[in-house]
């Protein structure tokens, strides 16, 4: 798992995987005020950039997830969102699996999770071994606007 702020992106040029850095550069350059929600056309035809509005929820009502075929990049445009994180382990019980959507949901175990909070410009990167729980409320549930980028693992 990687997290940071887009304003510090250049500092991570050497450390970040090139594919991740390139996707984050694209996010930094986009003018989201001119874009409607949906899949965004970018030069990265092998990655899927999806822009959307969502409502956060209480962490206790949320479900942790993983993806086997994609790395997730979450980029917050407006609002605030907490995200739960924990390493994938045998202690997690799979509650639902949909291979056609590359998603697996797990039993929510808050005592095993670390939480991070993203504000506008914040990003997080989750690899297939990172159990993550996005869209958790910071305080009370609220609206956010964000982009999720799906980066196929075969690009690494």
DSSP file (Angstrom, degrees, kcal/mol; ACC not computed):
  #  RESIDUE AA STRUCTURE BP1 BP2  ACC     N-H-->O    O-->H-N    N-H-->O    O-->H-N    TCO  KAPPA ALPHA  PHI   PSI    X-CA   Y-CA   Z-CA
    1    1 A X              0   0    0      0, 0.0     2,-0.4     0, 0.0   125,-0.2   0.000 360.0 360.0 360.0 138.6    0.0    0.0    0.0
    2    2 A X  E     +A  125   0A   0    123,-1.9   123,-3.0     2,-0.0     2,-0.3  -0.989 360.0 178.5-130.4 139.5    1.2    3.5   -0.9
    3    3 A X  E     +A  124   0A   0     -2,-0.4     2,-0.3   121,-0.2   121,-0.2  -0.984  16.4 124.7-139.0 155.7   -0.4    6.8    0.1
    4    4 A X  E     -A  123   0A   0    119,-2.1   119,-2.7    -2,-0.3     2,-0.4  -0.953  51.6 -81.5-176.9-167.2    0.5   10.4   -0.5
    5    5 A X  E >   -A  122   0A   0     -2,-0.3     3,-2.2   117,-0.2   117,-0.2  -0.973  28.8-128.7-125.2 139.8   -0.6   13.7   -1.9
    6    6 A X  G >  S+     0   0    0    115,-3.0     3,-1.5    -2,-0.4     4,-0.3   0.760 106.1  66.9 -59.4 -26.9   -0.4   14.7   -5.5
    7    7 A X  G 3  S+     0   0    0      1,-0.3    -1,-0.3   114,-0.2     3,-0.2   0.708 103.8  46.1 -67.8 -18.3    1.5   17.9   -4.6
    8    8 A X  G X> S+     0   0    0     -3,-2.2     3,-1.0     1,-0.1     4,-0.6   0.191  78.4 113.8-105.2  14.4    4.4   15.8   -3.6
    9    9 A X  G X4  +     0   0    0     -3,-1.5     3,-1.8     1,-0.3     4,-0.2   0.879  69.4  57.9 -57.7 -43.2    4.4   13.5   -6.6
   10   10 A X  G >4 S+     0   0    0      1,-0.3     3,-1.4    -4,-0.3     4,-0.3   0.817  97.6  62.7 -60.0 -30.1    7.7   14.7   -8.0
   11   11 A X  G <4 S+     0   0    0     -3,-1.0     3,-0.3     1,-0.3    -1,-0.3   0.753 105.0  47.9 -65.8 -22.3    9.4   13.6   -4.8
   12   12 A X  G <X S+     0   0    0     -3,-1.8     4,-3.0    -4,-0.6    -1,-0.3   0.305  76.0 109.8-100.1   9.2    8.4   10.0   -5.5
   13   13 A X  T <4 S+     0   0    0     -3,-1.4    -1,-0.2     1,-0.2    -2,-0.1   0.870  86.4  37.2 -53.5 -42.0    9.5    9.9   -9.1
   14   14 A X  T  4 S+     0   0    0     -3,-0.3    -1,-0.2    -4,-0.3    -2,-0.1   0.887 121.4  43.5 -79.1 -40.1   12.4    7.5   -8.3
   15   15 A X  T  4 S+     0   0    0     -4,-0.3    -2,-0.2     2,-0.1    -1,-0.1   0.852  96.9  81.3 -78.9 -35.2   10.7    5.4   -5.7
   16   16 A X  S  < S-     0   0    0     -4,-3.0   -14,-0.0     1,-0.1     2,-0.0  -0.443  93.0-101.2 -73.7 142.2    7.2    4.9   -7.3
   17   17 A X     >  -     0   0    0      1,-0.1     4,-2.8    -2,-0.1     3,-0.3  -0.368  34.9-119.0 -56.4 141.3    6.8    2.2   -9.9
   18   18 A X  H  > S+     0   0    0      1,-0.2     4,-2.6     2,-0.2     5,-0.2   0.852 112.1  52.5 -55.8 -39.7    6.9    3.9  -13.4
   19   19 A X  H  > S+     0   0    0      2,-0.2     4,-2.0     1,-0.2    -1,-0.2   0.914 112.6  44.6 -64.2 -42.9    3.4    2.7  -14.2
   20   20 A X  H  > S+     0   0    0     -3,-0.3     4,-2.5     2,-0.2    -2,-0.2   0.927 113.4  50.6 -66.5 -45.8    1.9    4.1  -11.0
   21   21 A X  H  X S+     0   0    0     -4,-2.8     4,-2.5     1,-0.2    -2,-0.2   0.916 109.9  50.7 -58.6 -44.2    3.9    7.3  -11.4
   22   22 A X  H  X S+     0   0    0     -4,-2.6     4,-2.0    -5,-0.2    -1,-0.2   0.903 110.3  48.6 -62.7 -42.9    2.6    7.8  -14.9
   23   23 A X  H  X S+     0   0    0     -4,-2.0     4,-2.0     1,-0.2    -1,-0.2   0.910 112.3  49.1 -63.7 -41.8   -1.0    7.2  -13.9
   24   24 A X  H  X S+     0   0    0     -4,-2.5     4,-2.4     2,-0.2    -2,-0.2   0.873 107.5  55.0 -66.6 -37.0   -0.6    9.7  -11.0
   25   25 A X  H  X S+     0   0    0     -4,-2.5     4,-1.6     2,-0.2    -1,-0.2   0.922 107.6  50.3 -59.1 -43.7    0.9   12.3  -13.4
   26   26 A X  H  X S+     0   0    0     -4,-2.0     4,-1.1     1,-0.2     3,-0.2   0.917 109.7  50.2 -61.3 -43.8   -2.1   11.9  -15.6
   27   27 A X  H  < S+     0   0    0     -4,-2.0     3,-0.5     1,-0.2    -1,-0.2   0.898 108.3  53.2 -61.1 -40.5   -4.4   12.5  -12.7
   28   28 A X  H  < S+     0   0    0     -4,-2.4    -1,-0.2     1,-0.2    -2,-0.2   0.838 110.9  47.1 -63.2 -32.7   -2.4   15.6  -11.7
   29   29 A X  H  < S+     0   0    0     -4,-1.6    -1,-0.2    -3,-0.2    -2,-0.2   0.640  90.0  99.7 -87.4 -15.6   -2.8   17.1  -15.2
   30   30 A X     <  -     0   0    0     -4,-1.1     2,-0.9    -3,-0.5     3,-0.1  -0.458  65.9-140.4 -76.5 144.1   -6.6   16.5  -15.6
   31   31 A X    >   -     0   0    0      1,-0.1     3,-1.6    -2,-0.1     4,-0.2  -0.850  19.0-175.3-100.7  95.3   -9.1   19.3  -15.1
   32   32 A X  G >  S+     0   0    0     -2,-0.9     3,-1.3     1,-0.3    -1,-0.1   0.708  75.4  71.1 -69.3 -20.2  -11.9   17.4  -13.4
   33   33 A X  G 3  S+     0   0    0      1,-0.3    -1,-0.3    -3,-0.1    -2,-0.0   0.728 101.1  47.9 -66.5 -18.7  -14.2   20.5  -13.3
   34   34 A X  G <  S+     0   0    0     -3,-1.6     2,-0.4     2,-0.1    -1,-0.3   0.396 101.2  83.6 -98.5   1.0  -14.5   20.0  -17.1
   35   35 A X    <   -     0   0    0     -3,-1.3     2,-0.2    -4,-0.2     3,-0.1  -0.860  66.2-141.0-114.2 140.7  -15.2   16.2  -16.9
   36   36 A X        -     0   0    0     -2,-0.4    15,-0.2     1,-0.1    -2,-0.1  -0.582  41.4 -85.2 -88.1 157.7  -18.4   14.4  -16.4
   37   37 A X  S    S+     0   0    0     -2,-0.2     2,-0.3    13,-0.1    15,-0.2  -0.293  87.0  67.9 -60.3 146.5  -18.6   11.2  -14.3
   38   38 A X  E    S-B   51   0A   0     13,-2.4    13,-2.8    -3,-0.1     2,-0.3  -0.846  94.2 -23.1 136.6-171.2  -17.7    8.0  -16.1
   39   39 A X  E     -B   50   0A   0     -2,-0.3     2,-0.4    11,-0.2    11,-0.2  -0.581  64.7-140.0 -73.6 130.6  -14.7    6.3  -17.7
   40   40 A X  E     -B   49   0A   0      9,-3.1     9,-0.6    -2,-0.3     2,-0.5  -0.775   9.0-127.3 -97.3 132.6  -12.2    9.0  -18.7
   41   41 A X        +     0   0    0     -2,-0.4     2,-0.3     7,-0.1     4,-0.1  -0.673  42.6 160.5 -76.4 126.3  -10.3    8.7  -22.0
   42   42 A X        -     0   0    0     -2,-0.5     5,-0.1     5,-0.2     7,-0.0  -0.882  56.8-101.6-137.3 168.8   -6.5    9.0  -21.3
   43   43 A X  S    S+     0   0    0     -2,-0.3     2,-1.7     1,-0.2     3,-0.2   0.690 106.2  85.3 -64.6 -15.8   -3.3    8.1  -23.2
   44   44 A X    >   +     0   0    0      1,-0.2     3,-2.0     2,-0.1    -1,-0.2  -0.570  53.0 167.8 -87.1  75.8   -3.2    5.0  -20.9
   45   45 A X  T 3  S+     0   0    0     -2,-1.7    -1,-0.2     1,-0.3    -2,-0.1   0.689  73.5  59.5 -66.1 -16.8   -5.4    2.7  -23.0
   46   46 A X  T 3  S+     0   0    0     -3,-0.2   106,-0.6     2,-0.0     2,-0.3   0.488 101.3  64.6 -89.2  -3.3   -4.4   -0.2  -20.9
   47   47 A X  E <  S- C   0 151A   0     -3,-2.0     2,-0.6   104,-0.1   104,-0.2  -0.871  76.7-135.0-117.4 152.7   -5.6    1.4  -17.6
   48   48 A X  E     - C   0 150A   0    102,-1.8   102,-2.6    -2,-0.3     2,-0.6  -0.937  15.3-167.7-112.5 116.7   -9.2    2.3  -16.7
   49   49 A X  E     -BC  40 149A   0     -2,-0.6    -9,-3.1    -9,-0.6     2,-0.5  -0.909   8.3-173.1-101.9 116.3   -9.8    5.7  -15.1
   50   50 A X  E     -BC  39 148A   0     98,-2.3    98,-2.3    -2,-0.6     2,-0.4  -0.956   6.5-162.4-118.4 120.9  -13.3    6.0  -13.6
   51   51 A X  E     +BC  38 147A   0    -13,-2.8   -13,-2.4    -2,-0.5     2,-0.3  -0.830  26.0 148.5 -99.5 133.6  -14.5    9.4  -12.3
   52   52 A X  E     - C   0 146A   0     94,-2.6    94,-2.6    -2,-0.4     2,-0.3  -0.995  44.0-121.0-159.7 161.9  -17.5    9.4   -9.9
   53   53 A X  E     + C   0 145A   0     -2,-0.3     2,-0.3    92,-0.2    92,-0.2  -0.823  38.3 170.4 -99.0 147.1  -19.4   10.9   -7.0
   54   54 A X  E     - C   0 144A   0     90,-2.3    90,-2.7    -2,-0.3     2,-0.5  -0.976  32.2-122.1-151.5 163.1  -20.0    8.7   -4.0
   55   55 A X  E     - C   0 143A   0     -2,-0.3    88,-0.2    88,-0.2    86,-0.1  -0.939  29.3-130.6-109.1 130.4  -21.3    9.0   -0.4
   56   56 A X        -     0   0    0     86,-3.1     2,-0.3    -2,-0.5    80,-0.2  -0.294  23.9-156.3 -71.6 164.5  -19.0    7.7    2.3
   57   57 A X  B     -f  136   0B   0     78,-2.3    80,-3.3    84,-0.1     5,-0.1  -0.914  29.8 -79.1-137.8 164.2  -20.4    5.4    5.0
   58   58 A X    >   -     0   0    0     -2,-0.3     3,-1.7    78,-0.2     4,-0.4  -0.394  40.7-124.6 -61.7 140.5  -19.6    4.4    8.5
   59   59 A X  G >  S+     0   0    0      1,-0.3     3,-1.3    78,-0.2    -1,-0.1   0.843 110.6  61.7 -57.6 -33.9  -16.6    2.0    8.6
   60   60 A X  G 3  S+     0   0    0      1,-0.3    -1,-0.3     3,-0.0    48,-0.1   0.724 105.5  47.2 -66.5 -20.4  -18.8   -0.5   10.5
   61   61 A X  G <  S+     0   0    0     -3,-1.7    -1,-0.3     2,-0.0    -2,-0.2   0.424 100.1  89.9 -96.9  -0.8  -21.2   -0.7    7.5
   62   62 A X    <   -     0   0    0     -3,-1.3     2,-0.4    -4,-0.4    46,-0.1  -0.381  66.4-134.4 -97.1 171.3  -18.5   -1.1    4.9
   63   63 A X        -     0   0    0     71,-0.2    71,-0.2    -2,-0.1    44,-0.1  -0.992  15.9-128.5-129.3 127.5  -16.8   -4.2    3.4
   64   64 A X  E     -G  106   0B   0     42,-0.5    42,-2.3    -2,-0.4     2,-0.3  -0.373  34.5-172.3 -67.3 153.7  -13.0   -4.7    2.9
   65   65 A X  E     -GH 105 132B   0     67,-2.7    67,-2.6    40,-0.2     2,-0.3  -0.947  18.5-164.7-145.3 161.4  -12.0   -5.8   -0.6
   66   66 A X  E     -G  104   0B   0     38,-1.7    38,-1.8    -2,-0.3     2,-0.4  -0.939  10.6-147.5-139.9 166.2   -9.2   -7.1   -2.8
   67   67 A X        -     0   0    0     -2,-0.3    63,-0.2    63,-0.2    36,-0.1  -0.998   3.0-166.1-135.7 131.0   -8.6   -7.4   -6.5
   68   68 A X  S    S+     0   0    0     -2,-0.4    60,-0.2     1,-0.1    -1,-0.1   0.816  88.0  36.7 -85.9 -32.9   -6.4  -10.1   -8.0
   69   69 A X  S    S+     0   0    0     33,-0.1    84,-2.4    83,-0.1    85,-0.4   0.571 114.8  48.2-100.3 -11.3   -5.9   -8.8  -11.6
   70   70 A X  E     -D  152   0A   0     82,-0.3     2,-0.4    32,-0.2    82,-0.2  -0.945  63.8-136.6-134.6 150.9   -5.6   -5.0  -10.9
   71   71 A X  E     -D  151   0A   0     80,-2.8    80,-2.8    -2,-0.3     2,-0.5  -0.887  31.3-137.4 -96.4 135.2   -3.9   -2.5   -8.7
   72   72 A X  E     -DE 150 126A   0     54,-2.3    54,-2.9    -2,-0.4     2,-0.5  -0.823  16.2-169.1 -97.9 131.7   -6.2    0.2   -7.5
   73   73 A X  E     -DE 149 125A   0     76,-2.1    76,-2.7    -2,-0.5     2,-0.5  -0.990   8.2-164.3-113.4 122.1   -5.3    3.8   -7.4
   74   74 A X  E     -DE 148 124A   0     50,-2.8    50,-2.1    -2,-0.5     2,-0.5  -0.924   7.4-176.8-105.8 127.6   -7.7    6.0   -5.5
   75   75 A X  E     -DE 147 123A   0     72,-2.7    72,-2.5    -2,-0.5     2,-0.5  -0.982  15.3-145.8-129.1 120.1   -7.5    9.7   -6.0
   76   76 A X  E     +D  146   0A   0     46,-2.5    45,-3.3    -2,-0.5    70,-0.2  -0.736  19.3 175.6 -91.9 126.2   -9.7   12.1   -4.1
   77   77 A X  E     -     0   0A   0     68,-2.9     2,-0.3    -2,-0.5    69,-0.2   0.849  69.9  -1.4 -93.4 -44.3  -10.8   15.3   -5.9
   78   78 A X  E    S+D  145   0A   0     67,-1.8    67,-1.9    42,-0.1    -1,-0.4  -0.991 106.0  25.3-148.7 155.0  -13.1   16.7   -3.3
   79   79 A X  S    S-     0   0    0     -2,-0.3    41,-0.4    65,-0.2     2,-0.4  -0.436  81.5 -80.0  89.9-168.3  -14.4   15.8    0.2
   80   80 A X        -     0   0    0     63,-0.3    58,-0.4    39,-0.2     2,-0.4  -0.992  40.6-179.0-138.5 144.4  -12.7   13.6    2.7
   81   81 A X  E     -I  118   0B   0     37,-2.4    37,-3.4    -2,-0.4     2,-0.3  -0.998  16.5-148.1-146.0 135.5  -12.5    9.9    3.0
   82   82 A X  E     -IJ 117 136B   0     54,-3.1    54,-2.4    -2,-0.4     2,-0.4  -0.785  16.6-160.5 -97.4 151.8  -11.0    7.4    5.4
   83   83 A X  E     -I  116   0B   0     33,-2.7    33,-2.2    -2,-0.3     2,-0.2  -0.999  10.0-138.9-134.4 132.1   -9.8    4.0    4.0
   84   84 A X  E     -IJ 115 133B   0     49,-2.0    49,-2.3    -2,-0.4     2,-0.3  -0.612  24.3-175.0 -84.4 149.7   -9.2    0.9    6.0
   85   85 A X  E     +IJ 114 132B   0     29,-2.2    29,-2.9    -2,-0.2     2,-0.3  -0.998  14.1 153.7-145.9 141.6   -6.1   -1.2    5.2
   86   86 A X  E     - J   0 131B   0     45,-2.1    45,-2.5    -2,-0.3    27,-0.1  -0.946  45.1 -98.3-159.3 152.1   -4.6   -4.5    6.3
   87   87 A X  E     - J   0 130B   0     -2,-0.3     2,-0.2    43,-0.2    43,-0.2  -0.403  48.2-100.1 -68.0 148.6   -2.4   -7.1    4.7
   88   88 A X        +     0   0    0     41,-2.4     2,-0.3    -2,-0.1    -1,-0.1  -0.517  57.4 161.8 -67.5 132.0   -4.1  -10.1    3.1
   89   89 A X    >   -     0   0    0     -2,-0.2     3,-1.3    -3,-0.1    -3,-0.0  -0.934  55.4-103.6-147.7 169.6   -3.9  -13.1    5.6
   90   90 A X  T 3  S+     0   0    0     -2,-0.3    -2,-0.1     1,-0.2    -1,-0.0   0.590 109.9  75.4 -72.2  -9.6   -5.5  -16.4    6.3
   91   91 A X  T 3  S+     0   0    0      2,-0.1     2,-0.4     0, 0.0    -1,-0.2   0.604  77.8  91.4 -76.9 -11.3   -7.4  -14.8    9.2
   92   92 A X    <   -     0   0    0     -3,-1.3     2,-0.6    14,-0.0    16,-0.1  -0.721  68.6-145.7 -92.2 131.5   -9.8  -13.1    6.7
   93   93 A X        -     0   0    0     -2,-0.4    14,-2.3    14,-0.1     2,-0.4  -0.831  16.8-128.3 -96.1 125.4  -13.0  -14.8    5.8
   94   94 A X  E     +K  106   0B   0     -2,-0.6    12,-0.3    12,-0.2     3,-0.1  -0.576  26.2 179.9 -71.5 127.2  -14.2  -14.2    2.2
   95   95 A X  E     +     0   0B   0     10,-2.8     2,-0.3     1,-0.4    11,-0.2   0.758  67.6   2.2 -97.7 -32.9  -17.8  -13.1    2.3
   96   96 A X  E     -K  105   0B   0      9,-1.5     9,-3.3     2,-0.0     2,-0.4  -0.975  59.7-166.0-157.4 140.5  -18.4  -12.7   -1.5
   97   97 A X  E     +K  104   0B   0     -2,-0.3     2,-0.4     7,-0.2     7,-0.2  -0.997   8.0 177.6-133.6 130.4  -16.3  -13.3   -4.6
   98   98 A X  E > > +K  103   0B   0      5,-3.0     5,-1.7    -2,-0.4     3,-1.3  -0.805   0.9 179.8-131.7  91.0  -17.1  -12.0   -8.1
   99   99 A X  G > 5S+     0   0    0     -2,-0.4     3,-0.8     1,-0.3    -1,-0.1   0.800  80.3  64.0 -63.1 -29.4  -14.3  -13.0  -10.5
  100  100 A X  G 3 5S+     0   0    0      1,-0.3    -1,-0.3     2,-0.1    -2,-0.0   0.778 112.7  35.7 -66.3 -24.3  -16.0  -11.4  -13.4
  101  101 A X  G < 5S-     0   0    0     -3,-1.3    -1,-0.3     2,-0.2    -2,-0.2   0.320 110.5-122.6-106.4   4.5  -15.6   -8.0  -11.7
  102  102 A X  T < 5 +     0   0    0     -3,-0.8     2,-0.4    -4,-0.4    -3,-0.2   0.932  68.8 126.8  52.6  51.6  -12.2   -8.9  -10.1
  103  103 A X  E   < - K   0  98B   0     -5,-1.7    -5,-3.0   -36,-0.1     2,-0.4  -1.000  38.5-175.2-142.8 141.6  -13.4   -8.3   -6.6
  104  104 A X  E     -GK  66  97B   0    -38,-1.8   -38,-1.7    -2,-0.4     2,-0.3  -0.998  14.4-153.4-132.5 126.9  -13.5  -10.2   -3.4
  105  105 A X  E     -GK  65  96B   0     -9,-3.3   -10,-2.8    -2,-0.4    -9,-1.5  -0.801  12.5-160.8-103.6 146.1  -15.2   -8.9   -0.2
  106  106 A X  E     -GK  64  94B   0    -42,-2.3   -42,-0.5    -2,-0.3   -12,-0.2  -0.779  31.3 -84.1-122.4 162.9  -14.1   -9.9    3.3
  107  107 A X        -     0   0    0    -14,-2.3     2,-0.6    -2,-0.3   -14,-0.1  -0.444  52.8-111.4 -61.1 137.0  -15.6  -10.0    6.7
  108  108 A X        +     0   0    0    -46,-0.1     2,-0.4    -2,-0.1    -1,-0.1  -0.650  40.4 174.1 -77.6 117.8  -15.1   -6.5    8.3
  109  109 A X    >   +     0   0    0     -2,-0.6     3,-2.3     1,-0.1     4,-0.4  -0.725   4.3 178.6-123.9  78.9  -12.6   -6.9   11.2
  110  110 A X  G >  S+     0   0    0     -2,-0.4     3,-1.3     1,-0.3    -1,-0.1   0.790  76.5  64.4 -55.5 -31.6  -11.9   -3.3   12.3
  111  111 A X  G 3  S+     0   0    0      1,-0.3    -1,-0.3     3,-0.0    -2,-0.0   0.655 104.2  47.8 -68.6 -13.6   -9.5   -4.3   15.1
  112  112 A X  G <  S+     0   0    0     -3,-2.3     2,-0.3     2,-0.0    -1,-0.3   0.444  98.5  90.5-101.9  -2.5   -7.1   -5.6   12.4
  113  113 A X    <   -     0   0    0     -3,-1.3     2,-0.4    -4,-0.4   -27,-0.2  -0.695  59.8-149.2-102.5 147.0   -7.2   -2.5   10.1
  114  114 A X  E     -I   85   0B   0    -29,-2.9   -29,-2.2    -2,-0.3     2,-0.4  -0.859  23.1-142.4-100.0 146.6   -5.2    0.6   10.0
  115  115 A X  E     -I   84   0B   0     -2,-0.4     2,-0.3   -31,-0.2   -31,-0.2  -0.902  16.2-173.6-114.2 140.1   -7.0    3.7    8.8
  116  116 A X  E     -I   83   0B   0    -33,-2.2   -33,-2.7    -2,-0.4     2,-0.5  -0.922  14.6-142.6-122.4 155.5   -5.8    6.5    6.6
  117  117 A X  E     -I   82   0B   0     -2,-0.3     2,-0.4   -35,-0.2   -35,-0.3  -0.977  12.0-163.7-121.7 130.8   -7.6    9.7    5.7
  118  118 A X  E     -I   81   0B   0    -37,-3.4   -37,-2.4    -2,-0.5     2,-0.2  -0.920   6.0-176.3-112.2 137.1   -7.5   11.4    2.3
  119  119 A X    >   -     0   0    0     -2,-0.4     3,-2.7   -39,-0.2   -43,-0.3  -0.534  55.8 -43.3-110.5-173.6   -8.5   14.9    1.5
  120  120 A X  T 3  S+     0   0    0    -41,-0.4   -43,-0.2     1,-0.3    -1,-0.2  -0.289 134.0  20.1 -54.5 129.7   -8.6   16.6   -1.9
  121  121 A X  T 3  S+     0   0    0    -45,-3.3  -115,-3.0     1,-0.3    -1,-0.3   0.284  95.2 128.3  91.3  -9.3   -5.4   15.7   -3.8
  122  122 A X  E <   -A    5   0A   0     -3,-2.7   -46,-2.5  -117,-0.2    -1,-0.3  -0.501  36.2-172.4 -79.0 148.6   -4.7   12.6   -1.6
  123  123 A X  E     -AE   4  75A   0   -119,-2.7  -119,-2.1   -48,-0.2     2,-0.3  -0.967  12.5-166.8-138.4 157.1   -4.1    9.3   -3.3
  124  124 A X  E     -AE   3  74A   0    -50,-2.1   -50,-2.8    -2,-0.3     2,-0.4  -0.987   8.5-153.2-139.7 149.6   -3.7    5.6   -2.2
  125  125 A X  E     -AE   2  73A   0   -123,-3.0  -123,-1.9    -2,-0.3     2,-0.5  -0.990  10.2-167.4-126.7 125.1   -2.4    2.6   -4.1
  126  126 A X  E     - E   0  72A   0    -54,-2.9   -54,-2.3    -2,-0.4     2,-0.1  -0.960   4.3-157.8-119.6 127.6   -3.5   -0.9   -3.3
  127  127 A X    >   -     0   0    0     -2,-0.5     3,-2.5   -56,-0.2   -60,-0.2  -0.453  41.3 -92.3 -92.8 168.7   -1.9   -4.0   -4.6
  128  128 A X  T 3  S+     0   0    0      1,-0.3   -61,-0.1   -60,-0.2   -59,-0.1   0.758 127.2  53.0 -56.7 -24.6   -3.5   -7.5   -4.8
  129  129 A X  T 3  S+     0   0    0    -63,-0.1   -41,-2.4     2,-0.1     2,-0.7   0.368  91.1  92.7 -91.3   4.8   -2.2   -8.4   -1.4
  130  130 A X  E <   - J   0  87B   0     -3,-2.5     2,-0.5   -43,-0.2   -43,-0.2  -0.882  65.2-152.4-103.6 111.9   -3.6   -5.2    0.2
  131  131 A X  E     - J   0  86B   0    -45,-2.5   -45,-2.1    -2,-0.7     2,-0.3  -0.710  27.1-179.2 -78.0 127.6   -7.1   -5.6    1.7
  132  132 A X  E     -HJ  65  85B   0    -67,-2.6   -67,-2.7    -2,-0.5     2,-0.4  -0.952  28.8-160.9-136.1 153.2   -8.6   -2.2    1.5
  133  133 A X  E     - J   0  84B   0    -49,-2.3   -49,-2.0    -2,-0.3     3,-0.3  -0.795  22.8-173.6-134.4  87.9  -11.9   -0.5    2.5
  134  134 A X  E     +     0   0B   0     -2,-0.4   -71,-0.2   -51,-0.2   -51,-0.1  -0.181  57.0  42.1 -77.7 172.8  -12.5    2.7    0.7
  135  135 A X  E     +     0   0B   0      1,-0.2   -78,-2.3   -79,-0.1     2,-0.4   0.799  68.8 156.5  62.7  35.0  -15.3    5.3    1.2
  136  136 A X  E     -fJ  57  82B   0    -54,-2.4   -54,-3.1    -3,-0.3   -78,-0.2  -0.741  45.6-108.4 -87.4 140.5  -15.3    5.3    5.0
  137  137 A X        -     0   0    0    -80,-3.3     2,-0.8    -2,-0.4   -78,-0.2  -0.339  11.5-141.0 -68.6 145.1  -16.7    8.4    6.5
  138  138 A X  S    S-     0   0    0      2,-0.5     2,-0.7   -58,-0.4    -1,-0.1  -0.903  85.4 -37.3 -99.8  98.1  -14.6   10.9    8.3
  139  139 A X  S    S+     0   0    0     -2,-0.8     2,-0.2     3,-0.0    -2,-0.1  -0.779 135.4  13.1  81.6-118.6  -17.0   11.7   11.1
  140  140 A X  S    S-     0   0    0     -2,-0.7    -2,-0.5     1,-0.1   -84,-0.1  -0.613  98.2 -87.0 -90.2 151.4  -20.5   11.6    9.4
  141  141 A X        +     0   0    0     -2,-0.2     2,-0.3    -4,-0.2   -84,-0.1  -0.259  59.2 165.5 -54.6 141.7  -21.1   10.3    6.0
  142  142 A X        -     0   0    0    -62,-0.2   -86,-3.1    -3,-0.1     2,-0.3  -0.925  37.5 -83.1-152.5 170.6  -20.6   12.9    3.2
  143  143 A X  E     +C   55   0A   0     -2,-0.3     2,-0.3   -88,-0.2   -63,-0.3  -0.592  41.1 179.0 -83.8 142.2  -20.2   13.3   -0.5
  144  144 A X  E     -C   54   0A   0    -90,-2.7   -90,-2.3    -2,-0.3     2,-0.4  -0.943  19.9-147.5-132.8 158.7  -16.8   12.8   -2.2
  145  145 A X  E     +CD  53  78A   0    -67,-1.9   -68,-2.9    -2,-0.3   -67,-1.8  -0.999  35.9 150.5-124.1 132.6  -15.7   13.0   -5.8
  146  146 A X  E     -CD  52  76A   0    -94,-2.6   -94,-2.6    -2,-0.4     2,-0.4  -0.936  39.1-126.7-153.1 170.1  -12.9   10.7   -6.8
  147  147 A X  E     -CD  51  75A   0    -72,-2.5   -72,-2.7    -2,-0.3     2,-0.5  -0.985  13.9-160.7-123.1 137.1  -11.2    8.7   -9.5
  148  148 A X  E     -CD  50  74A   0    -98,-2.3   -98,-2.3    -2,-0.4     2,-0.5  -0.988   9.6-159.7-115.1 126.2  -10.3    5.0   -9.3
  149  149 A X  E     -CD  49  73A   0    -76,-2.7   -76,-2.1    -2,-0.5     2,-0.7  -0.911   5.3-151.5-105.5 127.0   -7.7    3.8  -11.7
  150  150 A X  E     -CD  48  72A   0   -102,-2.6  -102,-1.8    -2,-0.5     2,-0.6  -0.890  13.3-171.5 -98.0 115.3   -7.5    0.1  -12.5
  151  151 A X  E     -CD  47  71A   0    -80,-2.8   -80,-2.8    -2,-0.7  -104,-0.1  -0.928  23.6-127.4-109.5 110.8   -3.9   -0.8  -13.4
  152  152 A X  E >   - D   0  70A   0     -2,-0.6     3,-1.9  -106,-0.6   -82,-0.3  -0.309  12.1-132.9 -58.9 136.1   -3.6   -4.4  -14.7
  153  153 A X  G >  S+     0   0    0    -84,-2.4     3,-1.9     1,-0.3    -1,-0.2   0.758 100.7  73.2 -63.6 -23.3   -0.9   -6.3  -12.8
  154  154 A X  G 3  S+     0   0    0    -85,-0.4    -1,-0.3     1,-0.3    -2,-0.1   0.629  81.5  72.7 -68.2  -9.6    0.5   -7.6  -16.1
  155  155 A X  G <         0   0    0     -3,-1.9    -1,-0.3     1,-0.2    -2,-0.2   0.562 360.0 360.0 -77.8  -7.3    1.9   -4.1  -16.7
  156  156 A X    <         0   0    0     -3,-1.9    -1,-0.2    -4,-0.1    -2,-0.2   0.419 360.0 360.0-100.1 360.0    4.5   -4.7  -14.0
